[in-house]
């Protein structure tokens, strides 16, 4: 386990991973569990952006009700991913230049950064989770552009797929005894519960049903007996982000953005896809070597912009 993902703690007695996993699952399902919530403004913006007749001013008016969220949105709008020759100075400018769908994506990214990817005592892993989720969001778009997949939800899928890590860690810090456990002990537990926890949050936030399904099955290409292309695009995006250095675990030192060969992911660890699912995803998307190579090169560029 990489050192940056290990929280220094006092030595503790051995804990049975299976027993701890069951206990965390029970805590997540408990009515008393205080799940992370998205700001009401963010949810309202997402709903407005889905309407065909919505006006820029309507969305901006809603976003202005949360000054902290609005400020974060403007900050992201001026980042390397979105910057133009002249800076974006107002929310109205951001809406016009970026479009409502992209503004919606920025609002969700800002909300996750401010409200969800925040767990006391786990700053380093939350920072990695935020970077990973943001990278997968951008790379999912890049993958979808080279396939027949409708990319409308690609960015949102990338941002949301691993929110269960934050939910599970929040359940853990509610128990004083669990706070003393190291990330080395917690990693297999988080890996076991994060998919279900992501699905739980997607349902609680009342996200669109396609998003709920994807988040709850984000390591699977085949869902309910059917190959889902949106899932396949996310699987490819996760693989490319891992190769480029934005996975939940570090990539190989010699990863090459111009190579058409796919490095073998680790056999175990946080958020790892088994190698076969990558080829299953590529087959579902009918992605040839040229398209995959172009997506890989763009993924390395995008992750480099994240810093």
C-alpha positions in Angstrom: 0.0 0.0 0.0 1.5 3.4 -1.0 2.6 5.5 1.9 0.4 8.5 1.0 -2.7 6.4 1.6 -1.7 5.2 5.0 -2.8 7.3 8.0 -0.4 7.2 10.9 -2.1 5.8 13.9 -1.3 4.1 17.2 -0.9 0.3 17.0 -4.2 -1.5 17.4 -5.3 -5.1 17.9 -5.8 -7.2 14.8 -9.2 -6.8 13.2 -10.9 -9.4 11.1 -11.5 -7.7 7.7 -14.7 -9.7 7.0 -16.2 -8.8 10.4 -15.2 -5.2 9.9 -16.7 -5.1 6.4 -20.0 -6.5 7.7 -20.0 -4.0 10.5 -19.4 -1.1 8.1 -22.1 -2.3 5.8 -24.5 -2.5 8.7 -23.5 1.1 9.8 -24.1 2.4 6.2 -27.6 0.8 6.2 -28.5 2.1 9.6 -31.2 4.8 9.7 -29.0 6.7 12.1 -26.1 7.0 9.6 -25.6 10.6 8.5 -24.8 10.3 4.8 -23.0 13.2 3.1 -25.5 15.4 1.3 -25.2 17.6 -1.8 -26.2 21.2 -1.3 -29.8 21.9 -2.3 -28.6 24.5 -4.8 -26.4 21.9 -6.6 -29.3 19.5 -6.9 -31.6 22.3 -8.2 -29.0 23.3 -10.8 -28.8 19.7 -12.0 -32.6 19.5 -12.4 -32.8 22.9 -14.2 -30.0 22.0 -16.6 -32.0 18.9 -17.7 -34.9 21.1 -18.9 -34.9 22.0 -22.6 -36.4 25.4 -22.1 -34.3 26.6 -19.2 -32.7 30.1 -19.4 -29.2 31.0 -18.3 -30.5 33.6 -15.9 -32.6 30.9 -14.1 -29.6 28.7 -13.4 -27.4 31.7 -12.3 -30.1 33.0 -10.0 -30.3 29.6 -8.2 -26.5 29.3 -8.0 -26.1 32.8 -6.5 -28.0 31.6 -3.4 -24.9 29.7 -2.3 -22.0 32.2 -2.5 -19.4 29.6 -1.4 -20.5 27.1 -4.0 -20.7 29.9 -6.6 -17.1 31.1 -5.8 -15.8 27.5 -6.2 -17.6 27.2 -9.5 -15.9 30.4 -10.8 -12.5 29.1 -9.6 -12.9 25.9 -11.5 -14.2 27.7 -14.6 -10.8 29.6 -14.7 -8.7 26.4 -14.4 -6.7 24.9 -17.2 -9.5 22.7 -18.3 -11.8 25.6 -19.1 -9.7 28.8 -19.3 -10.1 31.0 -22.3 -8.1 34.0 -23.4 -10.2 36.4 -21.3 -11.0 35.3 -17.7 -14.5 34.4 -16.6 -15.5 37.0 -14.1 -19.2 36.3 -13.4 -21.5 33.3 -13.2 -23.4 34.6 -16.2 -20.3 34.7 -18.3 -19.5 31.1 -17.2 -23.0 30.0 -18.2 -22.8 31.6 -21.6 -19.2 30.5 -22.5 -19.4 27.0 -21.1 -23.0 26.1 -21.7 -25.5 24.9 -19.2 -24.5 21.2 -19.3 -20.9 22.1 -18.6 -21.9 24.6 -15.9 -24.0 21.8 -14.3 -20.9 19.6 -14.3 -18.8 22.3 -12.7 -21.5 22.9 -10.0 -21.4 19.2 -9.1 -17.6 19.1 -9.1 -17.5 22.1 -6.7 -20.2 20.6 -4.5 -18.4 17.3 -4.2 -15.1 19.1 -3.3 -16.8 21.3 -0.7 -19.3 18.9 0.9 -18.6 15.3 0.2 -14.9 14.6 -0.3 -14.2 15.9 3.3 -13.6 13.3 6.0 -11.8 14.4 9.2 -8.5 12.7 9.6 -8.4 11.4 6.0 -7.3 14.5 4.1 -4.7 12.7 1.9 -7.0 9.9 0.7 -9.8 12.4 0.1 -7.5 14.6 -1.9 -6.5 11.5 -4.0 -10.2 10.6 -4.4 -11.1 14.1 -5.6 -8.3 14.1 -8.1 -9.1 10.6 -9.3 -12.9 11.4 -9.7 -12.2 14.6 -11.5 -9.7 12.9 -13.8 -12.1 10.1 -14.6 -14.8 12.6 -15.3 -12.7 14.4 -18.0 -11.3 11.2 -19.4 -14.8 9.6 -19.6 -15.7 12.5 -22.0 -12.6 11.8 -24.1 -13.5 8.1 -24.3 -17.1 8.8 -25.2 -16.1 11.1 -28.0 -14.4 8.2 -29.7 -17.4 5.9 -29.4 -21.1 5.9 -30.1 -21.9 6.5 -26.4 -24.0 9.5 -25.6 -21.6 11.6 -23.5 -24.2 13.8 -21.8 -23.7 12.0 -18.4 -20.1 11.0 -19.0 -18.6 13.7 -16.8 -21.2 13.2 -14.0 -20.6 9.4 -14.0 -16.9 10.0 -13.5 -17.4 12.5 -10.7 -19.9 10.3 -8.9 -18.8 6.7 -9.3 -16.6 6.6 -6.2 -18.5 8.8 -3.8 -19.0 5.6 -1.7 -15.4 5.9 -0.4 -16.3 9.1 1.3 -19.6 7.7 2.7 -17.8 4.6 4.1 -15.1 6.7 5.7 -17.8 8.9 7.3 -19.4 5.8 8.7 -16.0 4.7 10.1 -15.2 8.0 11.8 -18.5 7.9 13.7 -17.1 5.0 15.7 -14.2 6.0 18.0 -12.7 2.5 18.0 -12.6 2.5 14.2 -10.9 5.9 14.0 -7.7 4.3 15.3 -7.5 1.8 12.5 -4.8 2.4 9.8 -5.6 2.8 6.1 -3.7 -0.5 5.6 -6.4 -2.2 7.7 -9.3 -0.2 6.2 -8.4 -0.4 2.5 -9.8 -3.9 1.8 -12.9 -2.9 3.8 -13.4 0.2 1.8 -12.8 -1.6 -1.5 -15.5 -4.2 -0.5 -18.2 -1.6 0.5 -17.6 1.4 -1.7 -19.7 0.3 -4.7 -22.8 -0.3 -2.6 -22.2 2.9 -0.7 -21.9 4.8 -4.0 -25.3 3.4 -5.1 -26.8 4.3 -1.7 -25.8 7.9 -2.1 -27.0 8.1 -5.7 -30.4 6.9 -4.5 -30.6 9.2 -1.6 -29.7 12.2 -3.8 -32.4 11.1 -6.2 -30.1 11.2 -9.2 -31.5 10.2 -12.7 -32.0 6.5 -12.9 -29.3 5.9 -15.5 -26.8 7.5 -13.2 -28.0 5.5 -10.2 -27.5 2.3 -12.1 -24.1 3.1 -13.3 -22.8 4.3 -10.0 -24.1 1.2 -8.3 -22.4 -1.1 -10.9 -19.4 0.9 -11.9 -17.0 -2.0 -12.0 -19.3 -4.0 -14.3 -19.7 -3.8 -18.0 -22.6 -6.3 -18.0 -25.6 -5.2 -15.8 -28.7 -7.3 -15.6 -27.5 -9.5 -18.5 -26.8 -6.5 -20.8 -23.6 -4.8 -21.8 -23.9 -1.2 -20.8 -21.8 1.1 -23.0 -21.8 3.9 -20.4 -20.3 1.5 -17.9 -17.8 0.3 -20.4 -16.7 3.9 -21.1 -16.2 4.4 -17.4 -14.1 1.2 -17.0 -11.8 2.4 -19.8 -11.6 5.9 -18.3 -10.6 4.4 -14.9 -7.9 2.3 -16.6 -6.4 5.2 -18.5 -6.5 7.4 -15.4 -4.6 4.8 -13.5 -2.0 4.5 -16.2 -1.6 8.3 -16.2 -1.2 8.5 -12.5 -4.7 9.5 -11.3 -5.9 6.2 -10.0 -6.6 5.4 -6.3 -3.3 3.5 -6.5 -0.1 4.6 -8.3 0.5 3.4 -11.9 3.6 1.7 -13.2 6.7 3.9 -13.4 7.1 3.4 -17.1 3.6 4.1 -18.3 3.7 5.3 -21.9 0.9 7.5 -23.3 1.7 6.6 -26.9 1.7 2.9 -26.3 -1.1 0.7 -27.6 -0.4 -2.0 -25.0 -2.5 -2.0 -21.8 -0.5 -2.3 -18.6 -1.8 -4.9 -16.2 -3.5 -3.3 -13.2 -2.6 -4.5 -9.7 -4.4 -7.7 -8.6 -5.7 -6.1 -5.4 -6.1 -2.7 -3.8 -8.4 0.2 -3.8 -10.8 0.5 -6.7 -9.1 -2.0 -8.9 -10.8 -3.4 -12.0 -9.8 -7.0 -12.9 -7.9 -7.0 -16.2 -10.5 -8.9 -18.1 -13.1 -6.2 -17.6 -11.0 -3.8 -19.5 -11.1 -6.0 -22.6 -14.8 -6.6 -22.1 -15.4 -2.9 -22.0 -13.3 -2.3 -25.1 -15.2 -5.0 -27.0 -18.5 -3.5 -25.9 -17.4 -0.1 -27.3 -15.8 -1.5 -30.4 -12.8 0.6 -29.8 -9.8 -0.1 -32.1 -6.1 0.5 -31.4 -6.1 3.9 -33.0 -9.0 5.2 -31.0 -7.7 3.7 -27.7 -4.2 5.2 -28.4 -5.7 8.6 -29.0 -7.8 8.4 -25.8 -4.8 7.3 -23.8 -2.7 10.2 -25.1 -5.5 12.6 -24.2 -5.9 11.0 -20.8 -2.2 11.7 -20.0 -2.6 15.3 -21.1 -5.7 15.8 -19.0 -4.2 14.3 -15.9 -1.1 16.4 -16.4 -3.3 19.5 -16.3 -4.7 18.4 -13.0 -1.2 18.7 -11.5 
